[in-house]
Amino acid sequence: MPLNSRVAVLIPCFNEEVAIPKVVKDFRTFLPDATIYVYDNNSKDLTAGVAKAAGAVVRHEAQQGKGHVVRRMFRDIDADFYVMVDGDDTYDASLAPRMVSLAQSGPFDLVNCIRKESEAAAYRGGHRWGNALLTGAVRQMFGDRVQDMLSGYKVFSRRFVKSFPALSQGFDIETELTVHALELFLPVAHTEGRYRGRPEGSESKLRTYRDGWRILMMIFRLVRHERPFFFFGLIACLLALTSILFSVPVVLTYLKTGLVPRLPTALLSTGIMLLAALSLLAGIILDTISRGRREVRLLSYLQYPLSHLTDE
């Protein structure tokens, strides 16, 4: 790691009194020159106190939700590389130096840790297939360059962090991070690491169905915002097909008799076809706007120098 590189370890926390001391200790061991930040998100236990005692810089975010915490961390912290990891002691801190070196060597703006179970209890029921389903959906819509989208262990470049809009509120932030990298065609790398169960006495904050639904809705919104021509074009096709199905008997009757006895059906078919045309037009217009937003994000990204060339 170059001497001038500043590394920040970012740990969002909510009620992690049991696990956080070991997480801080492990990252201090493997990244001795890094500054470790623990952002406490309204914990009801002693998370902040034990994290500070372990050697972390403790800060607070009042708005509840991992998305709010990540947004605050990215705004507040200035570094060349950012290691973001969950505070539940399920990830292997010994991977961090390799991940940072990999980020520098590319250079890569995102290095994602692909989780490999080292214990039977690492994944809760439904999480494995849910992760595969949601990751697969994003890979299908936005590109297949990211694996294990919902992994909570990542390394980011300064360029990535400072150009990331961070609009999510909860665990759907992982999806937004992934789509940001894919939409701007940022260089991405992966490494594999052990993923273990939580320590005894620690409880997961992830709610399988509620948070899975929120992530699915985030994917839906991102498709609408980032792929508006596809989104509204698909709606236009469905409306047009419906209109044609309604119009077939009307047209056949007209060809046989020269009459239009089903006037309400004809009007309904015409109205649906107009809606299809409007949907297609909306998709074309919004696609142009989406492209403009993407260009603004890319310009924001490009205003920061390569992290490994930063001299301060």
C-alpha positions in Angstrom: 0.0 0.0 0.0 1.5 3.4 -1.0 2.6 5.5 2.0 0.3 8.3 0.9 -2.8 6.2 0.8 -5.3 7.0 3.5 -7.6 4.1 4.3 -10.8 4.4 6.3 -12.7 1.4 7.7 -16.4 2.3 7.9 -18.6 0.2 10.2 -22.3 1.0 10.4 -23.7 -0.3 13.7 -27.0 -0.9 15.5 -27.0 -2.8 18.8 -23.7 -4.6 18.2 -22.3 -4.4 21.7 -21.4 -8.1 21.6 -19.6 -8.2 18.3 -18.1 -4.8 17.7 -15.1 -4.9 20.0 -13.7 -7.9 18.1 -14.4 -6.3 14.7 -12.6 -3.1 15.7 -9.7 -5.1 17.2 -9.3 -7.3 14.1 -9.3 -4.5 11.6 -6.8 -2.6 13.7 -4.6 -5.6 13.6 -4.8 -6.2 9.8 -5.0 -2.5 8.8 -2.8 -0.8 11.5 -2.5 2.5 9.5 -6.2 2.8 8.8 -8.7 5.0 10.7 -11.6 2.9 12.0 -15.0 4.7 12.2 -18.0 3.2 13.9 -21.2 5.0 13.1 -23.8 4.2 15.8 -27.4 4.3 14.6 -29.4 4.9 17.7 -28.2 1.7 19.5 -30.0 0.9 22.7 -27.0 -1.0 24.2 -23.4 -0.1 24.8 -22.2 -0.3 21.2 -20.8 3.2 21.1 -18.9 2.9 24.4 -17.3 -0.5 23.7 -16.4 0.6 20.2 -14.6 3.6 21.5 -12.8 1.6 24.1 -11.6 -0.8 21.4 -10.0 2.1 19.6 -12.6 3.2 17.0 -13.6 6.8 16.2 -17.3 6.8 17.1 -19.8 9.0 15.4 -23.6 9.0 15.4 -26.4 9.0 12.8 -29.9 9.9 14.1 -31.9 8.8 11.1 -32.6 5.1 11.4 -31.5 2.7 8.6 -28.3 1.5 7.0 -28.8 3.7 4.0 -28.9 6.8 6.1 -25.7 5.7 7.9 -23.8 5.0 4.6 -24.9 8.4 3.2 -23.5 10.1 6.3 -20.3 8.1 6.3 -19.6 8.8 2.6 -20.3 12.6 3.1 -18.2 13.0 6.3 -15.1 10.8 5.7 -12.3 11.8 3.4 -9.9 9.0 2.4 -8.3 7.4 -0.6 -9.9 3.9 0.0 -12.9 3.0 2.1 -13.4 -0.5 3.6 -17.0 -0.9 4.5 -18.0 -3.9 6.6 -20.9 -4.9 8.9 -20.3 -4.7 12.6 -21.6 -8.2 13.3 -18.2 -10.1 13.1 -19.3 -12.4 10.3 -16.6 -11.3 7.9 -12.9 -12.0 7.8 -10.8 -8.9 8.6 -7.6 -10.6 7.3 -8.9 -10.1 3.8 -8.9 -6.3 4.1 -5.2 -5.7 3.1 -5.6 -7.9 0.0 -8.9 -6.2 -0.9 -7.3 -2.7 -0.6 -4.2 -3.8 -2.6 -6.5 -5.2 -5.3 -8.4 -1.9 -5.4 -5.1 -0.1 -6.0 -3.7 -2.5 -8.5 -6.5 -2.2 -11.1 -7.3 0.4 -10.1 -10.8 -0.8 -9.2 -13.5 1.4 -7.8 -15.3 -1.4 -6.2 -13.9 -4.6 -4.7 -16.7 -6.9 -3.5 -16.2 -9.9 -1.1 -18.0 -13.0 -2.3 -19.2 -14.8 0.8 -18.2 -18.4 1.3 -19.9 -20.1 4.2 -17.5 -21.4 6.9 -20.3 -22.4 9.3 -23.8 -24.0 8.8 -25.4 -21.1 10.6 -23.8 -18.4 8.5 -27.0 -17.9 6.4 -30.4 -17.7 8.0 -33.3 -19.5 6.4 -34.3 -18.0 3.1 -31.3 -15.6 2.8 -29.3 -17.8 0.5 -31.9 -18.1 -2.2 -33.1 -14.6 -1.6 -29.6 -13.2 -2.3 -29.3 -15.4 -5.4 -32.7 -14.2 -6.7 -32.1 -10.5 -6.1 -28.5 -10.6 -7.3 -29.7 -12.4 -10.4 -32.4 -9.8 -11.1 -29.8 -7.0 -11.0 -27.4 -8.9 -13.1 -30.1 -9.5 -15.7 -31.2 -5.9 -15.9 -28.0 -3.9 -15.4 -25.1 -6.2 -16.2 -23.4 -9.3 -14.8 -20.2 -7.8 -13.6 -21.1 -8.0 -9.8 -21.5 -11.2 -7.8 -23.1 -11.5 -4.3 -24.6 -8.1 -4.5 -25.8 -8.1 -0.8 -22.4 -8.8 0.7 -21.7 -6.3 3.4 -17.9 -6.3 2.9 -16.6 -4.0 0.2 -13.8 -1.7 -0.7 -14.5 1.6 -2.5 -12.3 4.2 -4.2 -12.6 7.8 -3.3 -14.0 8.4 -6.8 -16.8 5.9 -6.2 -17.8 7.3 -2.8 -17.8 10.9 -3.7 -19.9 10.4 -6.8 -22.4 8.1 -5.2 -25.8 9.8 -4.6 -26.9 7.5 -1.8 -30.7 7.8 -1.9 -31.6 4.6 -0.1 -32.7 4.4 3.6 -32.3 0.8 4.6 -30.6 -2.4 3.6 -31.5 -1.7 0.0 -28.4 0.5 -0.1 -26.4 -2.5 -1.2 -28.5 -2.7 -4.4 -28.0 1.0 -5.1 -24.2 0.7 -4.6 -24.1 -2.1 -7.1 -26.2 -0.4 -9.8 -24.1 2.8 -9.4 -21.0 0.8 -10.4 -22.7 -0.9 -13.2 -24.4 2.1 -14.7 -21.2 4.2 -14.8 -19.2 1.1 -16.1 -16.8 1.4 -13.2 -14.0 -1.1 -12.9 -15.1 -3.9 -10.4 -13.2 -6.8 -8.9 -14.1 -9.7 -6.6 -12.4 -11.7 -3.9 -13.7 -14.7 -1.9 -13.8 -14.7 1.9 -15.1 -16.8 4.8 -18.6 -15.9 6.0 -19.4 -17.1 9.5 -22.4 -17.0 11.8 -22.9 -14.2 14.3 -21.3 -14.6 17.8 -23.6 -15.9 20.5 -25.8 -13.2 22.0 -25.8 -11.1 18.8 -29.0 -10.7 16.8 -29.4 -10.0 13.1 -31.3 -6.8 12.2 -32.2 -8.1 8.8 -35.8 -9.1 8.4 -36.0 -11.7 5.6 -39.3 -10.9 4.0 -39.6 -7.2 4.9 -36.1 -6.2 3.7 -36.3 -8.6 0.8 -39.4 -6.8 -0.4 -37.7 -3.4 0.1 -34.7 -4.6 -2.0 -37.1 -5.9 -4.7 -38.9 -2.5 -4.8 -35.5 -0.7 -5.0 -34.6 -2.8 -8.0 -38.0 -1.9 -9.5 -37.4 1.8 -8.9 -33.9 1.6 -10.3 -35.1 0.0 -13.5 -37.7 2.7 -13.8 -35.1 5.5 -13.2 -32.1 4.0 -15.0 -33.9 2.1 -17.8 -37.0 4.2 -18.5 -37.2 3.3 -22.1 -37.3 -0.4 -21.3 -39.7 0.1 -18.4 -42.2 2.3 -20.2 -41.6 0.5 -23.5 -42.7 -2.7 -21.8 -45.8 -1.1 -20.5 -46.5 0.3 -24.0 -46.2 -3.1 -25.5 -48.6 -4.6 -23.0 -51.1 -1.8 -23.5 -50.8 -2.1 -27.3 -51.3 -5.9 -27.2 -54.4 -5.4 -25.0 -55.8 -2.8 -27.4 -55.3 -5.1 -30.4 -57.1 -8.0 -28.6 -60.1 -5.7 -27.9 -60.1 -4.4 -31.5 -60.0 -7.8 -33.3 -63.7 -8.6 -32.9 -64.6 -5.0 -33.8 -62.5 -5.1 -37.0 -63.8 -8.6 -38.0 -67.4 -7.4 -37.6 -66.7 -4.3 -39.6 -65.1 -6.3 -42.4 -68.2 -8.6 -42.6 -71.0 -6.1 -42.2 -69.5 -2.6 -42.7 -70.9 -1.7 -39.2 -69.4 -1.0 -35.9 -72.0 -2.2 -33.4 -69.5 -2.4 -30.5 -68.8 1.3 -30.3 -67.8 1.2 -26.6 -65.3 -1.6 -27.3 -63.9 0.4 -30.2 -63.5 3.5 -28.1 -61.9 1.5 -25.3 -59.4 -0.1 -27.7 -58.5 3.4 -29.1 -58.0 4.8 -25.7 -55.7 2.0 -24.6 -53.7 2.4 -27.8 -53.3 6.1 -27.0 -52.1 5.2 -23.5 -49.6 2.9 -25.2 -48.3 5.7 -27.4 -48.1 8.1 -24.4 -46.1 5.5 -22.4 -43.7 5.0 -25.2 -43.2 8.7 -25.6 -42.6 9.0 -21.8 -40.0 6.3 -22.1 -38.2 8.1 -24.9 -38.2 11.5 -23.0 -37.2 10.0 -19.6 -34.4 7.9 -21.3 -32.9 11.2 -22.5 -33.2 12.7 -19.0 -31.7 9.5 -17.4 -28.8 9.7 -19.8 -28.2 13.3 -18.7 -28.2 12.3 -15.0 -25.8 9.5 -15.7 -23.4 12.0 -17.4 -23.6 14.3 -14.4 -22.6 11.4 -12.1 -19.8 10.5 -14.4 -18.5 14.0 -14.5 -18.7 14.1 -10.7 -16.7 10.8 -10.6 -14.1 12.1 -13.0 -13.3 15.2 -11.0 -11.5 13.1 -8.4 -8.0 11.9 -9.2 -7.1 8.2 -9.1 -6.8 7.2 -5.5 -3.4 5.6 -5.9 -2.1 8.8 -7.4 -3.3 11.1 -4.7 -0.5 13.1 -3.0 -1.3 14.7 0.3 
